[in-house]
């Protein structure tokens, strides 16, 4: 696992290097990313242009969170950890988050898997919040 103090072009390059090292026999590694600014940084483009680079980036369309699979588990996490809750300390928020990821997800996986995978899903109005 890579840890970083901030997510930027440099940390993204470190991640791409780790992915490349993890799959040494793959001729081409294709990654799908959202359109965060640092994903399009000049440093990343230069790193990808190096001879022998086996990584090809694809970007999902802008403003299409439904195409970004990580948004689904994050949505479930927000329902459990942050919606209508105030954590007095960061440590409390951290504990709630780790409890969700390490205990709630495995315990409730049969229910959650249909919400966080590409299987057919029923979307209802209660799944949405109106921000005004």
N, C-alpha and C positions, 0 to 999 in steps of 0.2 A: 504494500500500500504506500502511496506517495502522500506525504503531508506537506502543506505549503501555508505560508502566512497569508498569501493573497492569491487570487486567481487572475492571471494576466497572460500575456503572450509568452513570457519566459516559463511560467509554470505549465502552460499548455504544451510548449515544446518538450519540457521534461516528461510530461505524460505521453506524448507521441513517441519519444525515445523509449520509454518503458514498454509501451505497447509493441513497438517494433522489436525490442529485445525479447519480449515474451513469445513472439511468434517467428522465430528465426527461419523456419522452413517455408513460410508463406511468401509466395512471389509478389502478391499484392494484398494490401490491407485496406479495406474501404470502411471509412467511418462517416457516420451521419451526425451532424452537429446543428445546433440552433444558430442564430445569427448574432450572437453576442459580438460586440466590437472587437474584442481581443482575438476571436477566431479568425478575423480577417486582417490581422495586423501584418505589417510589412515583414517583421521578423519571422513570422510563421510562414509566409509565402516564400521568403528566401530559404528557410530551412527545408521546406517541401521541394524546392527546386534543385536541391543538391543532387549530384549524380548518385544513383544507387538508392535513393529514397523510395521506399515501397508503400508509402501511405498516400492514399487518395481521399480527399475530403469532399463530402457532399453536404449541402446545406438545405435544411428543410425550408419551405416557404416562410416568409415573415408573417407573424401573427397567426400561426397555425399550431397552437399548443396541442391540439388533438392529434397531430402527427408526431409529437415528441413523446415517446413512451415513458420517459421519466416523470412527465407531468402527472400521470395517473397515480403512481405510488405517493408522489408529493401531495396530491389532492387528498388521498386517504389519510396521510400523516397530518395534514392541516386540520382535517375534520376532528381528529383525535387529540392533537397536541395544542393547537392554537385557536381554533374557532371558539369564541365566547369564553376564553380563558385568559387570565392574566397571571403570569409567573412573576413572583416578587423578586426573584434573583435569577441570574443567568444559570446558575447551578441547578435551580428547579426546572427551568426550561430544558436544560441538557439532560437531566434525569428523566423527564417526561418523554423526550425524544428517543433516548436510548431504550427506555422501557417499551415504547411503541415498536422500535425496530427489532429489538432482541427478544421480546416476550410476546407482545400482541400479534405481530405479523406471523410468527411461526404457529402460535396457538389458534389463530383465526384464518389460516391460509386457505382453507377450503372455501370460505366466504370471500376473502379478498382476491383470490386468484382470478375470478371472473371480472373483477373491477379493474384490475391492473394489467390484464393481458389483452390481446387482440381478439379474443373470443367475442361472440355477440354480447352486446351489453344493452340494457334498457336504460335510457336516459330519461329522468323525470325532472319536473320543475324544482323539486326539493333539493336537487343536486346543484342548483345555481343560486347565487346571491346577486341581487341588484345593487350596484354601487351608484349612489347619486351624489 
